[in-house]
Amino acid sequence: MSRRGETGIGIADHEAEGATAPSPAEVGMRKKEIGGEAEEEMSVEKAFEGERVPTWREQLTVRALVVSFFMSVMFSVIVMKLNLTTGIIPSLNVSAGLLGFFFVKSWTKLLEKSGFLKQPFTRQENTVIQTCVVAAYGIAFSGGFGSYIFGMSDRVASQTTELNDPQNTKNPQIGWLIGFLFLVSFLGLFSLVPLRKVMIIDYKLIYPSGTATAHLINSFHTPEGAKLAKKQVKALGKFFVGSFLWGFFQWFYTAGDDCGFQSFPSLGLKAYKNKFFFDFSATYVGVGMICPYIVNISILLGGILSWGVMWPLIGDKKGSWYPATLIDSNLHGLQGYRVFISIALILGDGLYNFVKVLCRTIPVIIANARKGPATTLPISENGTPTTTDAVGTFDEQRRIEMFLRGQIPKKVAFVGYVAAAFIAIFTLPHIFPPLKWYYIVVVYILAPALAFCNAYGCGLTDWSLASTYGKLAIFTIGAWVGASHGGVLAGLAACGVMMSIVSTASDLMQDFKTGYLTLASPRSMFISQVIGTAMGCIISPCVFWLFYKAFKDLGETGSQYPAPFGVVYRNMAILGVDGFGSLPKHCLTLCYVFFAAAIVICLIRDFVPKKFAGYIPLPMAMAIPFYLGPYFAIDMCVGSFILFVWELVDKKKADAFGSAVASGLICGDGIWVLPQSILALAGVQPPICMKFLGRKMNDKVDTYIAGLS
């Protein structure tokens, strides 16, 4: 997503910790693992030395905000679709950067020809667009539309038999969704603003995604980079159109349940029954091209282990381990094993990485604190350079000078946090009655410390643990409130509050790092983030509402949009308040086994040599198909295979254009959802149902039809 940590799970952005930014020569397109901070082979700022750096007001242009708005709508639709299908959201930074550059460059070129151009397009303005767009579509993830928010609804609650009473459910309404997001989404922005100099200059944190984005933007504004960007946009456009038209073509054959290419039994009917098939999704072929190979293989392995081995074996125990009369989607039956074992894997992996990042972060913080500012600060408090050796290069001196110019007063951050918290404390209980004001106070007291830990860990490893902090809030607040007082609803709401603060705080630090490397003012970056967040608080609920109204089976198991993490998060909340008593037979034992297995696999990945670690699967990725099935993993592996063959044939072109092609596939198919939703709301249905039957069933159908005639 973006660079947010766990996608619904967020693995797509992170190959492993230690992933860092590419060199400028690679145009910020690919990640590489290196031991320390990326070194630039040549001075970047020397190339821009003759250009005047715009003031922070000049960086915030009307055209930048207009372009940001339209791009935010487009990417919010794409992220929402991914959120409601599998929860896997790849990094869309490359496509956002490319399209932002292309749109404004086209705008300025047109004005230049007509003689109306007053201000040239700069890399600082490009950075403002990138920041605004990522902040806006990030709300589509951190807003919980596919997880904690949707987990509150009757549609998800009806899939469980426990705690689905009115005080533990709340159906989405566009009014309270927008209000809730405005209440919780801005606190994270204020929480760490006073520490921006400490994080970026004093501690010199890498923030790999932010660094990669900066290299991408810097490269666009060189003559060679602009030429390459033009070719990349052309490739993105071709595949965007092809993907959009493919989605339109598929729609004609989806007149009923299990119809169309998305239900094509490409590996046979028996395999199809166990979710093994290729569903011709351009979106997930593109996602597979962006995700690291090990992520795609891990998802496929998880699908084979669960749907190929475990669920058929547990299904044979029907009548012994669980009642034979239960339908397949009942959580007291086979569905319970699918959901809770996947939760065990997610929690095992998440807890391990949470502890590991803390163990890495705390010693570094202590070490830096002991060194003192005299040895770590390359610039004194009054903004003048010191005489130490900390200022090493021309680039560094110039960046520090510009970074310290655009100061954001500390009192703005303090007053902003206190005011936003005060309003939220007395307003949120009206939206979620079980979430009393004193629970919110506790969350807001703890949130800045947790936001700092997350932002620091993200700066070291590029791994955000926002979802993990959210899950901790589910368990702690849910258990504190209790089952009889709306603990499920309170836990899910607290998850949203915590996740929004922690996620936006680390995102802001990533943006400050990008701004530091492109000489964008921290003030313009902060304002751009605020504007983008405000856009997201309106755009994302509207996009979700479109899905919610257009697709009546949204959130139902087996539908086009199953919203898998809505069920997962709700059942985490039920576990938090109700314990393990409602689990099917032997399910708890299996959960313990998989929880421990996730930790052991993570330990092995960290302790074996790096050349072997890349071949060990990721438990978090393996968990996703346990509930959904492996069909999308096959799509993603097809994407991986295409990229692999392309790299064998022409690695240079694959490196330059792979992300652009993948982004085109994702964006085209994603944007098709808009006209599809409008058609559904207008009552226009597809004309044809393409369905596949076995020979015996086909004979029965033929006989039945013959009897009618």
C-alpha positions as CSV (number, residue, x, y, z in Angstrom):
1,M,0.0,0.0,0.0
2,S,1.6,1.5,0.0
3,R,4.3,1.6,2.4
4,R,2.0,0.7,5.3
5,G,3.1,-2.3,7.2
6,E,0.8,-5.1,7.2
7,T,-1.6,-5.0,4.3
8,G,-4.8,-6.3,5.6
9,I,-1.7,-7.8,6.0
10,G,0.8,-5.8,4.3
11,I,3.5,-8.1,3.2
12,A,3.7,-6.9,-0.3
13,D,5.9,-3.9,0.6
14,H,8.4,-5.9,2.6
15,E,10.6,-8.7,1.4
16,A,12.2,-8.9,4.8
17,E,13.7,-6.5,7.2
18,G,16.9,-5.0,6.0
19,A,15.3,-4.3,2.6
20,T,16.5,-0.9,1.6
21,A,16.4,1.6,-1.1
22,P,17.8,1.1,-4.6
23,S,20.5,3.3,-6.1
24,P,19.4,6.3,-8.2
25,A,20.6,4.5,-11.3
26,E,17.8,2.0,-10.8
27,V,15.3,4.8,-10.7
28,G,14.0,3.6,-7.4
29,M,12.2,0.7,-9.0
30,R,13.7,-2.3,-7.3
31,K,14.7,-3.2,-3.7
32,K,18.0,-4.6,-2.8
33,E,19.3,-5.9,0.6
34,I,22.4,-4.1,1.8
35,G,24.0,-3.8,5.2
36,G,23.7,-0.1,5.8
37,E,22.4,3.1,4.4
38,A,22.4,3.5,0.7
39,E,25.3,5.5,-0.6
40,E,25.0,7.6,-3.7
41,E,27.7,7.0,-6.3
42,M,27.5,10.6,-7.4
43,S,26.2,13.8,-5.9
44,V,22.5,14.2,-6.5
45,E,22.3,17.8,-5.3
46,K,25.2,18.9,-7.6
47,A,23.0,18.1,-10.5
48,F,20.3,20.5,-9.1
49,E,22.7,23.1,-7.8
50,G,21.7,25.8,-10.3
51,E,18.0,25.5,-9.5
52,R,16.3,27.7,-6.9
53,V,14.5,25.7,-4.2
54,P,10.9,27.0,-4.1
55,T,9.5,28.2,-0.7
56,W,7.1,26.0,1.1
57,R,4.1,28.0,-0.2
58,E,5.4,27.7,-3.8
59,Q,5.6,23.9,-3.3
60,L,1.9,23.7,-2.5
61,T,0.3,24.6,-5.8
62,V,-3.3,24.4,-6.9
63,R,-2.4,22.1,-9.8
64,A,-0.6,19.7,-7.4
65,L,-3.7,19.5,-5.2
66,V,-6.1,19.0,-8.2
67,V,-3.9,16.2,-9.6
68,S,-3.6,14.7,-6.1
69,F,-7.4,14.6,-5.7
70,F,-8.1,12.7,-8.9
71,M,-5.2,10.3,-8.3
72,S,-6.5,9.8,-4.7
73,V,-9.9,8.7,-6.0
74,M,-8.3,6.3,-8.5
75,F,-5.9,4.7,-6.0
76,S,-8.6,4.6,-3.3
77,V,-10.8,2.5,-5.6
78,I,-7.9,0.2,-6.3
79,V,-6.9,-0.2,-2.7
80,M,-10.5,-0.7,-1.6
81,K,-10.9,-3.5,-4.2
82,L,-7.8,-5.2,-3.0
83,N,-8.8,-4.8,0.6
84,L,-12.2,-6.4,0.0
85,T,-10.9,-9.3,-2.0
86,T,-7.8,-10.7,-0.4
87,G,-6.4,-7.9,1.8
88,I,-3.0,-8.1,0.0
89,I,-2.0,-4.5,-1.0
90,P,1.3,-4.1,-3.0
91,S,3.3,-0.9,-3.0
92,L,1.7,1.6,-5.4
93,N,4.3,4.3,-4.8
94,V,5.9,3.7,-8.3
95,S,2.6,4.2,-10.2
96,A,1.7,7.1,-8.0
97,G,5.0,8.8,-8.6
98,L,4.9,8.1,-12.3
99,L,1.4,9.3,-12.8
100,G,1.9,12.4,-10.7
101,F,5.0,13.3,-12.8
102,F,3.2,12.6,-16.0
103,F,0.0,14.6,-15.3
104,V,1.7,17.7,-14.1
105,K,4.4,17.5,-16.7
106,S,1.7,17.3,-19.4
107,W,-0.1,20.2,-17.7
108,T,3.0,22.5,-17.7
109,K,3.9,21.5,-21.2
110,L,0.5,22.6,-22.4
111,L,0.7,25.9,-20.5
112,E,4.2,26.5,-21.8
113,K,3.1,26.2,-25.4
114,S,0.2,28.6,-24.8
115,G,2.5,31.0,-23.0
116,F,0.7,30.9,-19.6
117,L,3.2,28.9,-17.6
118,K,4.1,30.9,-14.5
119,Q,5.9,28.2,-12.4
120,P,7.9,25.2,-13.6
121,F,7.3,21.7,-12.3
122,T,9.8,20.9,-9.6
123,R,10.8,17.8,-7.7
124,Q,9.5,19.4,-4.5
125,E,6.0,19.8,-6.1
126,N,6.3,16.2,-7.2
127,T,7.0,15.2,-3.6
128,V,4.0,17.1,-2.4
129,I,1.8,15.2,-4.9
130,Q,3.2,11.9,-3.9
131,T,2.7,12.6,-0.2
132,C,-0.8,13.8,-0.6
133,V,-1.9,10.8,-2.8
134,V,-0.3,8.2,-0.5
135,A,-1.8,9.8,2.6
136,A,-5.3,9.8,0.9
137,Y,-5.3,6.2,-0.3
138,G,-3.7,5.1,2.9
139,I,-6.9,5.8,4.7
140,A,-8.5,3.1,2.5
141,F,-6.3,0.7,4.4
142,S,-5.9,2.2,7.9
143,G,-9.6,3.1,7.9
144,G,-10.4,-0.6,8.4
145,F,-13.0,-1.0,5.6
146,G,-11.9,-4.5,5.0
147,S,-11.0,-5.4,8.6
148,Y,-12.1,-3.8,11.9
149,I,-14.9,-1.5,10.5
150,F,-16.5,-4.1,8.4
151,G,-16.0,-6.6,11.2
152,M,-18.6,-4.6,13.2
153,S,-21.3,-5.1,10.6
154,D,-24.3,-7.5,10.7
155,R,-23.0,-9.1,7.5
156,V,-19.9,-10.4,9.2
157,A,-21.6,-10.9,12.6
158,S,-24.2,-13.2,11.0
159,Q,-21.4,-15.6,10.1
160,T,-20.8,-16.2,13.8
161,T,-23.2,-17.4,16.5
162,E,-21.4,-15.6,19.5
163,L,-21.8,-12.0,20.5
164,N,-23.8,-10.9,17.4
165,D,-26.3,-8.9,19.5
166,P,-27.0,-5.2,18.8
167,Q,-24.5,-3.9,21.4
168,N,-21.7,-5.8,19.6
169,T,-22.6,-4.8,16.1
170,K,-22.7,-1.5,14.1
171,N,-23.6,-1.3,10.5
172,P,-21.6,1.1,8.2
173,Q,-23.3,4.4,7.5
174,I,-21.4,7.0,5.5
175,G,-22.0,9.8,8.1
176,W,-20.4,8.2,11.1
177,L,-17.7,6.6,8.9
178,I,-16.5,10.1,7.8
179,G,-16.8,11.5,11.3
180,F,-14.9,8.6,12.8
181,L,-12.0,8.9,10.3
182,F,-11.8,12.7,10.9
183,L,-11.6,12.1,14.6
184,V,-8.9,9.5,14.6
185,S,-6.7,10.1,11.5
186,F,-5.0,13.3,12.4
187,L,-3.7,12.5,15.9
188,G,-0.8,10.4,14.4
189,L,0.3,13.4,12.4
190,F,0.7,15.5,15.5
191,S,2.2,12.9,17.7
192,L,5.7,12.7,16.3
193,V,6.2,16.1,14.5
194,P,8.5,17.4,17.3
195,L,10.8,14.4,16.8
196,R,11.3,14.8,13.0
197,K,14.8,16.3,13.3
198,V,15.8,13.6,15.8
199,M,14.6,10.7,13.6
200,I,15.9,12.0,10.2
201,I,19.0,14.0,11.1
202,D,20.2,12.9,14.5
203,Y,19.6,9.1,14.2
204,K,19.9,9.1,10.4
205,L,17.2,6.5,10.0
206,I,17.0,5.0,6.5
207,Y,13.3,4.7,5.9
208,P,13.9,2.5,2.8
209,S,10.5,3.1,1.2
210,G,10.8,6.9,1.7
211,T,14.4,6.8,0.4
212,A,13.4,4.8,-2.7
213,T,10.5,7.2,-3.4
214,A,12.9,10.2,-3.2
215,H,15.4,8.5,-5.6
216,L,12.5,7.9,-8.0
217,I,11.4,11.6,-7.9
218,N,14.9,12.9,-8.2
219,S,15.5,10.7,-11.2
220,F,12.4,12.0,-12.9
221,H,13.7,15.5,-12.9
222,T,16.9,14.7,-14.7
223,P,16.9,14.7,-18.6
224,E,17.6,10.9,-18.7
225,G,15.1,10.1,-16.0
226,A,12.4,12.2,-17.7
227,K,12.9,10.2,-20.9
228,L,12.6,6.9,-19.1
229,A,9.6,8.1,-17.1
230,K,7.8,8.9,-20.4
231,K,8.4,5.4,-21.7
232,Q,7.3,3.9,-18.4
233,V,4.1,5.9,-18.4
234,K,3.4,4.7,-22.0
235,A,3.9,1.1,-20.9
236,L,1.6,1.7,-17.9
237,G,-1.0,3.2,-20.1
238,K,-1.1,0.3,-22.6
239,F,-1.6,-2.3,-19.9
240,F,-4.0,-0.1,-18.1
241,V,-6.3,0.0,-21.2
242,G,-5.8,-3.7,-21.8
243,S,-6.6,-4.6,-18.2
244,F,-9.7,-2.3,-18.1
245,L,-11.1,-3.8,-21.4
246,W,-10.4,-7.3,-20.1
247,G,-12.4,-6.6,-17.0
248,F,-15.3,-5.2,-19.1
249,F,-15.2,-8.3,-21.3
250,Q,-15.3,-10.6,-18.3
251,W,-18.4,-8.8,-16.9
252,F,-20.6,-10.0,-19.7
253,Y,-20.3,-13.7,-18.5
254,T,-21.1,-13.2,-14.8
255,A,-24.9,-13.2,-14.7
256,G,-25.1,-15.6,-11.7
257,D,-23.2,-17.2,-8.9
258,D,-20.0,-19.1,-9.9
259,C,-20.2,-17.7,-13.4
260,G,-17.6,-16.3,-15.7
261,F,-13.9,-16.5,-16.1
262,Q,-13.4,-15.9,-12.4
263,S,-14.9,-19.4,-11.8
264,F,-13.0,-21.1,-14.6
265,P,-12.0,-24.6,-13.5
266,S,-8.6,-24.4,-15.2
267,L,-7.1,-27.3,-13.2
268,G,-10.2,-29.5,-13.2
269,L,-13.5,-29.6,-11.2
270,K,-12.0,-31.4,-8.2
271,A,-9.3,-28.8,-7.9
272,Y,-11.8,-26.0,-8.4
273,K,-13.9,-27.3,-5.5
274,N,-10.8,-26.9,-3.3
275,K,-10.1,-23.4,-4.6
276,F,-7.3,-24.4,-7.0
277,F,-7.9,-22.6,-10.2
278,F,-6.6,-19.6,-12.3
279,D,-9.3,-16.9,-12.2
280,F,-7.9,-14.7,-15.0
281,S,-7.5,-11.7,-12.6
282,A,-5.3,-9.0,-14.2
283,T,-5.1,-7.4,-10.8
284,Y,-3.4,-10.3,-9.0
285,V,-1.1,-11.1,-11.9
286,G,0.1,-7.5,-11.5
287,V,0.3,-7.9,-7.8
288,G,2.4,-11.0,-8.3
289,M,4.8,-9.1,-10.5
290,I,5.4,-6.5,-7.8
291,C,5.6,-8.8,-4.8
292,P,8.9,-10.6,-4.1
293,Y,9.0,-14.2,-5.3
294,I,9.2,-15.6,-1.7
295,V,5.9,-13.9,-0.8
296,N,4.1,-15.4,-3.8
297,I,5.6,-18.9,-3.1
298,S,4.7,-18.6,0.6
299,I,1.1,-17.9,-0.3
300,L,0.9,-20.8,-2.7
301,L,2.5,-23.1,-0.1
302,G,0.0,-22.0,2.5
303,G,-2.8,-22.8,0.1
304,I,-1.4,-26.2,-0.7
305,L,-0.9,-27.0,3.0
306,S,-4.4,-25.9,4.0
307,W,-6.8,-26.6,1.1
308,G,-4.7,-29.4,-0.4
309,V,-4.0,-31.3,2.8
310,M,-5.5,-30.1,6.1
311,W,-9.1,-29.1,5.2
312,P,-9.8,-32.4,3.3
313,L,-8.4,-34.4,6.2
314,I,-10.4,-32.3,8.8
315,G,-13.5,-32.5,6.5
316,D,-13.3,-36.3,6.8
317,K,-13.8,-35.9,10.6
318,K,-17.2,-34.4,10.1
319,G,-19.5,-35.9,12.7
320,S,-16.6,-36.6,15.0
321,W,-14.8,-33.3,15.4
322,Y,-17.8,-31.1,14.6
323,P,-21.5,-31.8,13.9
324,A,-22.2,-33.2,10.4
325,T,-25.3,-31.0,10.1
326,L,-23.4,-27.7,10.1
327,I,-23.1,-25.8,6.8
328,D,-19.6,-25.3,5.5
329,S,-19.5,-21.6,6.5
330,N,-20.4,-22.2,10.2
331,L,-17.6,-21.2,12.6
332,H,-18.4,-24.2,14.8
333,G,-17.5,-26.4,11.8
334,L,-14.8,-26.5,9.2
335,Q,-14.9,-22.8,8.8
336,G,-13.8,-22.4,12.4
337,Y,-10.5,-24.3,11.7
338,R,-9.9,-22.1,8.6
339,V,-10.4,-18.8,10.5
340,F,-8.7,-19.5,13.8
341,I,-5.7,-21.4,12.5
342,S,-5.0,-18.5,10.1
343,I,-5.4,-16.1,13.1
344,A,-2.8,-18.2,15.0
345,L,-0.3,-17.9,12.2
346,I,-0.9,-14.1,11.8
347,L,-0.5,-13.5,15.6
348,G,2.6,-15.7,15.8
349,D,4.3,-13.9,13.0
350,G,3.1,-10.5,14.2
351,L,4.2,-11.1,17.8
352,Y,7.6,-12.3,16.8
353,N,8.3,-9.3,14.6
354,F,6.9,-7.0,17.2
355,V,9.3,-8.3,19.8
356,K,12.2,-8.4,17.3
357,V,11.7,-4.8,16.2
358,L,11.5,-3.6,19.8
359,C,14.7,-5.5,20.6
360,R,16.4,-3.8,17.7
361,T,14.9,-0.4,18.3
362,I,15.4,0.1,22.0
363,P,19.2,-0.6,22.2
364,V,19.8,1.8,19.3
365,I,17.6,4.5,20.9
366,I,19.5,4.1,24.2
367,A,22.9,4.1,22.4
368,N,22.0,7.3,20.5
369,A,20.7,9.0,23.7
370,R,24.0,8.2,25.5
371,K,26.1,9.6,22.7
372,G,24.4,13.0,23.2
373,P,23.6,15.7,20.7
374,A,27.2,16.9,20.5
375,T,28.3,13.8,18.6
376,T,25.2,13.1,16.6
377,L,23.9,16.5,15.5
378,P,25.5,17.8,12.3
379,I,23.8,21.1,12.9
380,S,23.3,23.1,16.1
381,E,20.0,24.0,17.6
382,N,20.1,27.5,16.1
383,G,20.4,26.0,12.6
384,T,24.1,26.8,11.9
385,P,26.5,24.1,10.9
386,T,28.9,22.7,13.6
387,T,32.6,22.1,13.1
388,T,32.4,18.4,13.7
389,D,32.9,15.8,11.0
390,A,29.2,14.9,11.0
391,V,28.6,17.0,7.9
392,G,30.3,14.9,5.3
393,T,29.1,15.6,1.8
394,F,27.7,18.5,-0.1
395,D,24.4,16.7,-0.5
396,E,24.1,16.2,3.3
397,Q,24.9,19.8,4.1
398,R,22.4,21.1,1.6
399,R,19.7,18.7,2.7
400,I,20.1,19.5,6.4
401,E,20.1,23.3,5.7
402,M,16.8,23.0,3.8
403,F,15.3,20.6,6.2
404,L,15.8,22.9,9.2
405,R,14.4,25.9,7.4
406,G,10.8,24.8,7.2
407,Q,10.3,24.4,11.0
408,I,6.9,23.4,12.4
409,P,6.5,25.0,15.8
410,K,6.4,22.4,18.6
411,K,3.4,24.1,20.2
412,V,1.4,23.5,17.0
413,A,2.0,19.7,17.3
414,F,1.3,19.8,21.1
415,V,-1.9,21.9,20.8
416,G,-3.0,19.9,17.8
417,Y,-2.6,16.5,19.5
418,V,-4.3,17.7,22.7
419,A,-7.2,19.4,20.9
420,A,-7.8,16.4,18.6
421,A,-7.6,14.0,21.5
422,F,-10.0,16.1,23.6
423,I,-12.6,16.2,20.8
424,A,-12.2,12.5,20.1
425,I,-12.5,11.5,23.8
426,F,-15.9,13.1,24.1
427,T,-17.2,12.3,20.6
428,L,-16.2,8.7,20.0
429,P,-18.4,7.3,22.8
430,H,-21.4,8.7,20.9
431,I,-20.4,6.7,17.8
432,F,-19.4,3.5,19.8
433,P,-21.3,3.5,23.2
434,P,-19.3,0.6,24.6
435,L,-16.0,2.5,24.1
436,K,-16.2,4.7,27.2
437,W,-14.1,7.9,27.4
438,Y,-11.6,6.5,29.9
439,Y,-10.7,3.6,27.5
440,I,-9.9,6.3,24.9
441,V,-7.8,8.3,27.3
442,V,-5.7,5.2,28.0
443,V,-5.2,4.6,24.3
444,Y,-4.2,8.2,23.7
445,I,-1.7,8.2,26.5
446,L,0.0,5.1,25.2
447,A,-0.3,5.9,21.5
448,P,2.6,8.4,21.1
449,A,5.1,6.0,22.7
450,L,3.9,3.2,20.5
451,A,3.9,5.5,17.5
452,F,7.5,6.4,18.2
453,C,8.5,2.7,18.5
454,N,6.7,1.9,15.2
455,A,8.2,4.9,13.3
456,Y,11.7,4.1,14.7
457,G,11.4,0.4,13.7
458,C,10.0,1.3,10.3
459,G,13.0,3.6,9.8
460,L,15.4,0.7,10.6
461,T,13.6,-2.1,8.8
462,D,10.8,-0.7,6.6
463,W,8.4,-2.9,8.6
464,S,5.4,-1.1,10.0
465,L,3.6,-3.0,12.8
466,A,0.5,-0.9,12.8
467,S,-1.9,-3.9,12.4
468,T,-0.1,-5.6,15.3
469,Y,-0.6,-2.7,17.6
470,G,-4.3,-2.6,16.5
471,K,-4.7,-6.3,17.4
472,L,-3.2,-5.7,20.8
473,A,-5.9,-3.0,21.3
474,I,-8.6,-5.5,20.3
475,F,-7.5,-8.0,22.9
476,T,-6.7,-5.6,25.8
477,I,-9.7,-3.2,25.5
478,G,-12.1,-6.0,24.5
479,A,-11.2,-8.0,27.5
480,W,-11.3,-4.9,29.8
481,V,-14.9,-4.0,28.6
482,G,-16.2,-7.6,28.7
483,A,-18.6,-9.6,26.7
484,S,-21.8,-8.3,28.4
485,H,-20.9,-4.7,27.9
486,G,-20.2,-4.6,24.1
487,G,-16.5,-5.8,24.3
488,V,-16.4,-6.9,20.7
489,L,-17.5,-3.5,19.3
490,A,-15.3,-1.6,21.8
491,G,-12.3,-3.8,20.9
492,L,-12.7,-3.3,17.2
493,A,-13.2,0.5,17.6
494,A,-10.1,0.7,19.9
495,C,-8.2,-1.2,17.2
496,G,-9.2,1.6,14.7
497,V,-8.1,4.4,17.0
498,M,-4.7,2.8,17.8
499,M,-4.0,1.7,14.2
500,S,-4.8,5.1,12.7
501,I,-2.4,6.9,15.1
502,V,0.5,4.4,14.7
503,S,0.1,4.0,11.0
504,T,-0.1,7.7,10.1
505,A,2.8,8.6,12.4
506,S,5.2,6.2,10.6
507,D,3.9,7.3,7.2
508,L,4.6,11.0,8.1
509,M,8.2,10.1,9.0
510,Q,8.6,8.3,5.7
511,D,7.4,11.4,4.0
512,F,9.8,13.6,5.9
513,K,12.6,11.3,4.7
514,T,11.4,11.7,1.1
515,G,11.2,15.5,1.6
516,Y,14.7,15.6,3.2
517,L,16.2,13.8,0.1
518,T,14.3,16.0,-2.5
519,L,14.7,19.3,-0.5
520,A,11.0,19.6,0.0
521,S,10.1,21.7,3.0
522,P,8.9,19.8,6.1
523,R,6.2,22.4,6.4
524,S,4.8,21.7,2.9
525,M,5.2,18.0,3.5
526,F,3.1,18.2,6.7
527,I,0.4,20.4,5.1
528,S,0.3,18.0,2.1
529,Q,-0.1,15.1,4.5
530,V,-2.9,16.9,6.4
531,I,-4.7,17.7,3.1
532,G,-4.2,14.2,1.8
533,T,-5.6,12.7,5.0
534,A,-8.6,15.0,4.9
535,M,-9.2,13.9,1.3
536,G,-8.9,10.2,2.3
537,C,-11.4,10.7,5.2
538,I,-14.0,11.7,2.6
539,I,-13.0,9.7,-0.5
540,S,-12.5,6.3,1.2
541,P,-15.9,6.1,2.9
542,C,-17.6,7.2,-0.3
543,V,-15.7,4.5,-2.3
544,F,-16.6,1.9,0.4
545,W,-20.2,3.0,0.4
546,L,-20.3,2.5,-3.4
547,F,-19.1,-1.1,-3.0
548,Y,-21.4,-1.7,0.0
549,K,-24.5,-0.6,-1.9
550,A,-23.6,-2.0,-5.3
551,F,-22.5,-5.6,-4.2
552,K,-25.2,-7.1,-2.0
553,D,-23.1,-10.2,-1.2
554,L,-20.1,-8.1,0.0
555,G,-18.5,-9.8,2.9
556,E,-20.1,-13.2,2.3
557,T,-17.8,-16.3,2.1
558,G,-17.4,-17.3,-1.6
559,S,-18.6,-14.0,-3.0
560,Q,-16.6,-11.7,-5.3
561,Y,-15.7,-9.5,-2.4
562,P,-15.5,-11.7,0.7
563,A,-13.6,-9.1,2.9
564,P,-11.7,-11.9,4.6
565,F,-10.2,-9.8,7.4
566,G,-13.6,-8.6,8.5
567,V,-14.2,-12.1,9.7
568,V,-10.7,-12.5,11.1
569,Y,-10.7,-9.3,13.1
570,R,-14.2,-9.9,14.5
571,N,-13.2,-13.4,15.7
572,M,-10.1,-11.9,17.3
573,A,-12.4,-9.6,19.2
574,I,-14.6,-12.6,20.2
575,L,-11.5,-14.5,21.4
576,G,-10.5,-11.4,23.4
577,V,-13.8,-11.2,25.3
578,D,-15.1,-14.8,25.2
579,G,-12.0,-17.0,25.5
580,F,-11.5,-20.3,23.6
581,G,-14.6,-22.2,24.8
582,S,-16.5,-21.8,21.5
583,L,-13.8,-23.3,19.3
584,P,-14.4,-26.7,17.5
585,K,-12.8,-29.8,18.8
586,H,-9.0,-29.9,18.6
587,C,-9.0,-26.4,17.0
588,L,-7.2,-24.8,20.0
589,T,-4.5,-27.5,19.9
590,L,-3.9,-26.9,16.2
591,C,-3.9,-23.1,16.9
592,Y,-1.1,-23.6,19.5
593,V,0.9,-25.7,17.0
594,F,0.6,-23.2,14.2
595,F,1.3,-20.2,16.5
596,A,4.5,-21.9,17.7
597,A,5.4,-22.9,14.1
598,A,5.1,-19.3,12.9
599,I,7.6,-18.2,15.6
600,V,10.0,-21.1,14.8
601,I,9.9,-20.4,11.1
602,C,10.6,-16.7,11.8
603,L,13.5,-17.6,14.1
604,I,15.0,-19.9,11.4
605,R,14.7,-17.2,8.8
606,D,16.6,-14.8,11.0
607,F,19.4,-17.2,12.1
608,V,20.3,-19.1,8.9
609,P,22.7,-17.4,6.5
610,K,21.0,-14.7,4.3
611,K,21.5,-16.8,1.1
612,F,19.3,-19.5,2.6
613,A,16.8,-17.2,4.4
614,G,15.3,-16.0,1.1
615,Y,14.0,-19.6,0.5
616,I,12.2,-20.0,3.8
617,P,8.5,-19.1,3.6
618,L,6.8,-16.2,5.4
619,P,4.2,-17.4,8.0
620,M,2.2,-14.2,7.5
621,A,1.9,-14.8,3.8
622,M,1.1,-18.5,4.3
623,A,-1.9,-17.5,6.6
624,I,-3.9,-15.6,4.0
625,P,-5.0,-18.6,1.8
626,F,-5.9,-20.7,4.9
627,Y,-9.2,-18.8,4.9
628,L,-9.6,-17.6,1.4
629,G,-8.2,-20.4,-0.7
630,P,-5.2,-20.5,-3.1
631,Y,-6.8,-19.3,-6.3
632,F,-5.3,-15.8,-6.1
633,A,-1.9,-17.3,-5.2
634,I,-2.0,-19.0,-8.6
635,D,-2.6,-15.6,-10.3
636,M,0.3,-14.1,-8.3
637,C,2.6,-17.0,-9.2
638,V,1.7,-16.5,-12.9
639,G,2.8,-12.8,-12.4
640,S,6.0,-14.0,-10.8
641,F,6.6,-16.4,-13.7
642,I,6.1,-13.7,-16.3
643,L,8.6,-11.4,-14.5
644,F,11.1,-14.2,-14.1
645,V,11.0,-15.1,-17.8
646,W,11.2,-11.4,-18.7
647,E,14.3,-11.0,-16.5
648,L,15.9,-14.0,-18.2
649,V,15.3,-12.6,-21.6
650,D,16.0,-8.9,-21.0
651,K,16.8,-8.0,-17.3
652,K,17.5,-4.4,-18.0
653,K,14.0,-3.8,-19.6
654,A,12.4,-6.0,-16.9
655,D,13.9,-3.8,-14.1
656,A,12.9,-0.6,-15.9
657,F,9.4,-1.5,-16.9
658,G,8.3,-4.4,-14.7
659,S,6.7,-2.2,-12.1
660,A,5.0,0.0,-14.7
661,V,3.5,-3.0,-16.5
662,A,2.3,-4.4,-13.2
663,S,0.8,-1.1,-12.1
664,G,-1.1,-0.9,-15.4
665,L,-2.6,-4.3,-14.9
666,I,-3.6,-3.4,-11.3
667,C,-5.0,0.0,-12.1
668,G,-7.0,-0.9,-15.2
669,D,-8.8,-3.8,-13.6
670,G,-9.2,-1.8,-10.4
671,I,-10.8,1.2,-12.1
672,W,-13.2,-1.1,-13.9
673,V,-14.9,-1.5,-10.5
674,L,-16.3,2.0,-10.8
675,P,-18.4,1.5,-13.9
676,Q,-19.3,-2.0,-12.7
677,S,-20.6,-0.6,-9.5
678,I,-22.6,2.1,-11.3
679,L,-24.1,-0.6,-13.6
680,A,-25.1,-2.7,-10.5
681,L,-26.7,0.4,-8.8
682,A,-28.6,1.2,-12.0
683,G,-29.9,-2.4,-12.1
684,V,-28.1,-3.4,-15.3
685,Q,-27.1,-7.0,-15.0
686,P,-24.7,-9.1,-17.1
687,P,-26.5,-10.9,-19.9
688,I,-24.7,-14.3,-19.9
689,C,-23.7,-16.9,-17.3
690,M,-20.8,-19.0,-18.3
691,K,-20.7,-22.0,-15.9
692,F,-18.8,-25.4,-16.0
693,L,-20.4,-28.7,-15.2
694,G,-19.0,-32.3,-14.9
695,R,-20.2,-34.9,-17.4
696,K,-22.7,-36.5,-15.1
697,M,-24.2,-33.2,-14.0
698,N,-24.4,-32.0,-17.6
699,D,-26.3,-35.2,-18.6
700,K,-28.8,-34.5,-15.8
701,V,-29.2,-30.9,-16.9
702,D,-29.7,-32.0,-20.5
703,T,-32.3,-34.6,-19.4
704,Y,-34.1,-32.0,-17.3
705,I,-34.2,-29.5,-20.1
706,A,-35.4,-32.1,-22.6
707,G,-38.2,-33.0,-20.2
708,L,-39.4,-29.4,-20.1
709,S,-39.7,-29.3,-23.8
